[in-house]
């Protein structure tokens, strides 16, 4: 949430999300506080179910090689 103000003006990030705009940090925070722990768990379960189905649709060759893109940047982390 700390960096959302910077990201909402980042054209590359907006394009990656397929969004024209993203909410102001205050609006985003208000929205996120409406969810309780069971809501988050339900969302995670749904995401994991879809992820597994998508992975099953991949051809066998998909699992032969994994590419890990590593960034060597050292920077402060404002999250926990």
C-alpha positions as CSV (number, residue, x, y, z in Angstrom):
1,X,0.0,0.0,0.0
2,X,2.9,2.3,0.7
3,X,4.0,2.4,-3.0
4,X,0.6,2.5,-4.6
5,X,0.7,6.3,-5.2
6,X,3.9,5.8,-7.2
7,X,2.6,2.9,-9.2
8,X,-0.7,4.5,-10.1
9,X,1.4,6.9,-12.3
10,X,3.6,4.1,-13.9
11,X,2.4,3.5,-17.4
12,X,4.3,0.2,-17.7
13,X,2.6,-1.1,-14.5
14,X,-0.8,0.0,-15.6
15,X,-0.3,-1.7,-19.0
16,X,0.8,-4.9,-17.3
17,X,-2.4,-4.9,-15.3
18,X,-4.5,-3.9,-18.3
19,X,-5.8,-1.0,-16.4
20,X,-6.3,2.7,-17.3
21,X,-6.3,3.8,-13.7
22,X,-6.0,2.2,-10.2
23,X,-7.5,3.6,-7.0
24,X,-6.0,6.2,-4.8
25,X,-4.3,4.6,-1.7
26,X,-7.1,5.8,0.6
27,X,-9.8,4.2,-1.6
28,X,-7.8,1.0,-2.0
29,X,-7.2,0.7,1.8
30,X,-10.9,1.3,2.5
31,X,-11.8,-1.4,0.0
32,X,-9.3,-3.9,1.4
33,X,-10.4,-3.4,5.0
34,X,-13.8,-4.7,4.1
35,X,-12.5,-8.3,3.8
36,X,-12.3,-10.6,6.8
37,X,-9.9,-13.5,7.1
38,X,-12.5,-16.1,5.8
39,X,-13.0,-13.9,2.7
40,X,-9.2,-13.9,2.0
41,X,-9.0,-17.7,2.5
42,X,-12.0,-18.2,0.1
43,X,-10.2,-16.0,-2.5
44,X,-7.0,-18.0,-2.1
45,X,-8.8,-21.3,-2.4
46,X,-10.5,-20.1,-5.6
47,X,-7.2,-18.9,-7.1
48,X,-5.4,-22.1,-6.2
49,X,-8.2,-24.2,-7.8
50,X,-8.0,-22.2,-11.1
51,X,-4.2,-22.3,-11.0
52,X,-4.2,-26.1,-10.8
53,X,-6.7,-26.4,-13.7
54,X,-4.6,-24.1,-15.8
55,X,-1.5,-26.0,-15.1
56,X,-3.2,-29.3,-16.0
57,X,-3.9,-27.8,-19.4
58,X,-0.2,-27.2,-20.1
59,X,1.5,-29.8,-22.4
60,X,3.9,-32.2,-20.8
61,X,6.8,-30.3,-22.3
62,X,5.8,-27.3,-20.2
63,X,7.3,-28.9,-17.1
64,X,10.7,-29.9,-18.6
65,X,12.4,-26.5,-18.0
66,X,11.9,-23.8,-15.5
67,X,13.3,-20.3,-16.0
68,X,13.9,-18.2,-12.9
69,X,14.3,-14.5,-13.5
70,X,16.3,-13.1,-10.5
71,X,16.8,-9.5,-9.8
72,X,20.0,-8.6,-7.9
73,X,18.7,-5.3,-6.6
74,X,19.2,-4.5,-2.9
75,X,16.7,-2.0,-1.6
76,X,14.6,-1.1,1.5
77,X,11.5,-3.1,2.0
78,X,8.6,-1.1,3.4
79,X,6.3,-4.2,3.8
80,X,6.4,-7.0,6.4
